[in-house]
């Protein structure tokens, strides 16, 4: 009898641990100092949402929305894979976005899952209808205290275009002296971002390695690559600072271990 009680207790604890790894929303906060950022933008707070896939956090995404709202961001950026091609539920994902647009301006770029679903026009139409700034290889100006920065967004290269080509398209008519903030799903193309004169990027895609080993890092990503690189945190290359989210959801491999769903909160500071 004691043996069965121990087994049941162990299984219960394991179940709680696995559930917490999928549902415990973790805030990762960064303070980032940037050379070209106008002094008028000092203190700009950006919340990044990435790789939601088919995850659900509370009724109508209420827990996720509340976490974001409590941070009082100046803007919210969504860096792709808002939906999942294996468990496609656009309405569930839109519940979160409908909450976000009531908090702050929302900027979005697609990921590989949106492209692979062949439903990008419908997804982007519905996002625009609820007030999201959808960036499809284009640049928008963001104003604060009389100063401006460029917010650039590119599509996922699964659409058949090379990253450099999409950046060239997006940057037509922009000024190289203006601070450039890029939203792009994939972090591994960082050299293209450097070459395009990007100052700051927000990316996702690799889910932080999906399964992480404490003190070591990502063991395997969502595509089953061992010890993947460019999967989370802040990376710097030349003038580029790259913020990589571990994301919120799963795809195919439906378990995150030692890798709780992540909301990134980045506060930008100017050196000027």
N, C-alpha and C positions, 0 to 999 in steps of 0.2 A: 504493500500500500504506500509506504513512504517513497518507494522508488517511483511509482506512478505520479505521486504528488510533485516530486522533484522534476520529473520529465515535463509535466504540464506547466509547472512554474517556469521552467527554462524556456519552453516554447512560447509562453506568454510574454516573457521578457524579450525574447528575440523578435516577436511580432511588434511589440511596442518600439523597439529599437529601429526596426525597418520602417515602421510608420513615421517615426520622428524624422528619419533621414529623407523621407519624401515630402513631409508636410511642415517641418519647422522652418519658417521663413527667416532667413538670416540677412541682416543688414551689414554690408561692407562699406565702410566710410573712408573716403580718401580726401585729403587736402592736397591739391596739385598747383604748384607755382609754375607759371608759364611766361616766357620772355615776351612774346608778341601780344599777349592779352591786354587790351586797353584797360587803363586804371579804372575806367567807369564800369567795367565788368567785374571788378574785384568782389569776391563773395558770391558770384553766380553759382547757384546750386542746381545740379542736374541729377535726376533720378534715371537710372538705366534699367529697362526691362528687356530681357532677352530670352529666347528659346522657351516660351511658355508651353508650346506643343499642346498636349491635351490635359495638362495639369489643372486641377481645380482646388482653390483655396477658400473654403467656406461657401455658403449659399450665394450664388451669383457673384462669386469671386470677392465676397465682402472682406475677407481677411487680408487679401492682397491689396485691395483698394485702400483699406484703412491704414495699412503700413505705409503706403506711399503718401497718403494724405497727411499723416503725422509728421513727415519730413518737411512739409511746406516747400516743395521745390519750385524753382523759377521755370523749369521746363522738364518734360519727361521725354526720353528718347527710347524708341522700341527698335531693337536691332535684329529683326528677323526671326523666322520660325515661330511666328505668333500662333500658327496652327501646325498640325501633324498629319502627314500623309497617310499614316497607318491607322490613325483614329481621328478622322477629320470631323471636327465639330466647331464650325466657324462661329455659331451663335454663342457657345460657351466662352470662346476667346474674346468675342466682342463685348461680352458682359464686363470684362475687366477694362477694356478701352473706354467704354461708355462712362465708367467711373473715373478714369484718368482725365478725360477732357473737362471734367468739372473742377479739377484741381489746378491744372496748369496747361499751357500750350503743349501739344503732343506732336512729335516728329517720328516718322516711321520709314524704315526701308525693309524690303522683303528679304527672305532667306531662301535657302535651297528647297525647303519643304513647300513654300508657296509656289515656287517655280515648277517643282515636280508634280504638283497637283493640277497644273494647267488651268488654274482658276485665278490667276493674278488680276485680270480685269474686274472680276466680281468682288474680290477681296478689297482691292484698292477703292472701288466705287463705294462700297459700304463704309469703309474707313473715312473717306472724304465726306460722305453724307453726315457723319456724326462729328465732323469738325477736326479731323486729324490732318496734319500737313504730311502728305505722302510725297516722298522725294524719290523720283525715278530718273536718276542720272541728271540731277539738276541742283541748283544752289538757291537758297533763300537767305535774305538778310535778316539778322536778329538785332533789334535795337534795345538799348538800355542806357538810361542817363545820358542820352544824346550821342552815344557811340554805337558802332555797328560791328558785328562779326559775321562771317559767312558760315552758314550751316549747309553742308554738302551731303548729299545722299546718293549712293550708287546701288544698282541692282545686284543680285547674286550672279556670279559668272556662270552658273548652270544654265543661264538663258542663252549662252553661246557667245557672248561678248567678252573680250579680255578686260581685266580690271583697268589697265592703263587706258584703254580705249574709252571706257565708261567715265573715267576721271577726266579725260580730255574733253569729253562731251559736256560733263557737268560744270567744268570750270571756264567754259567759253564766256568771255566778257567780264570775268572777275579780276580783281586787283591783287597782285601777289603780295602787296604790303598789308592787306587785310588779314586778320587772324582767321585761320581756316579750321573749322571743326567738322570732321567727317564721320558720318554714320555708314558703316559697312558691316555686313554679317560676318565676314571671314577675316581673322587676324593674320593668317599666314601670308597674305599679300602685302605685308608691311613695307617691303622695299618699293613697291609701286606707290604707296602712300608717301613715303619719303621723297621719291622722285617728283611727285606732284606738289611738293611744298606744303604738305598737310602738317599742321601743328599739333592737333589732338584728334584721336579717333576713339570711337566706342564700338566694340565688336563683341561677338559671342561665339556660337557655333559648336565648340568642342565640349561643352558641358563640364568644364573643369577637370576633365579626365574621367568623368562618370563615377568610377570607383577610385577613391583616394586613400593613400596610406599616410597616416599621421606622421608628420616630420619629414616625409619624402616627397609627396605630391601625387599627381595623377598616375594611376596604374594602367588604365585602359580607357580610350575614349569611346564615343558612341558608335564608331566605325570599327571597333575592336583592334585599334592600333595600340601596341604596348608602349608605355612611357612616352606619351605624346608631348609635343612642345607647343608653345603659344596657346595655352589653354585657360589661363586665369591671371588676374592681378594686373600690375602695371609694368609695361616694358618701354624702354627708351632706345631710339636709334636716331642718331644725328639730331635734327630739330624735332623729331616726332616723339610724342608721348602717346602710348597706346593703352587704353583701358579695356581689359578683356573680362567679360562677365562669365561666371560659371553657369548662368542660366537658371531657369526655374523648373523646367519639366524634363521629361525623358522621351526617347523614341527608340523603338525596337528593344533595346536593353532597358527594361522598365524598372530598374533599381539604381538608386544612388546610394553609395556607402561613404560615410565620413565626408559627405559632400552635400550639405543641406541646400535647398533652393535659395538662390542669392538675388537680393535686390542691391544694386550698386548705387551709392549716393556719393557723388563727386562735387566737392566745393572748389571752385577755381579761384586762384589768386594771381594777381599781376605783380611782376617784378618792378613795374614802373612806379 
